[in-house]
């Protein structure tokens, strides 16, 4: 199976630079060749404190995802949570049997473990968005790995599962760290810029750029984003979209590979 690995196709075949949601910094990912900016050398920093005993979450009922190479699918993703608006968002997603992917900040996981358990129980996918949204390319590889592991441990402690994807802050990841990742890297092809506009109408308008196979970047820490979701979900549902996780959209993502979009009708298996 092949996935659309380029974020956007343009006639000139030039590499496209996008802005990262929340930080106004360019993606370092070269979408076609997956070339990442190099990071600092290893350093001898102290290891992270091991997690305490797992609490676990009730597993979601098994579901058969749609074949996104045959039907229109979209992966809605939400960064930087969980937060005070996430529970409302989960209720909205339930209304459309929509599955999303949440890229969690480890510090917020510690603050809101029950929300993480709710996300897992409802069948949503959990991704790692680092402990405190620091640029991984400005850390040593050893420190970056510990940061990601600390976040993995927090998710495991809160909900009894481990993140299945990584979304690096700023879309930036050192090449040396990338080669050591045991999970795929989730990027995006539609940035709603909700972090910048903080405006419900603007977020709805930005969502009009969604096409089959899109991975959409949003943030559940902003009320304006959650307020936009009823309209976004209704509009996409009316157009026949299936709401799937990033892994479901891609099919069989590979560790260490960055994906900006996924399968769509007409893509080859």
Beta strands, then each sheet from edge to edge (+ up, - down):
strand 1: 73-79
strand 2: 101-104
strand 3: 125-128
strand 4: 165-166
strand 5: 184-186
strand 6: 190-191
strand 7: 215-219
strand 8: 242-244
strand 9: 258-259
sheet 1: 6+ 7+ 1+ 2+ 3+ 4+ 5+ 9+
sheet 2: 6+ 7+ 1+ 8+
end
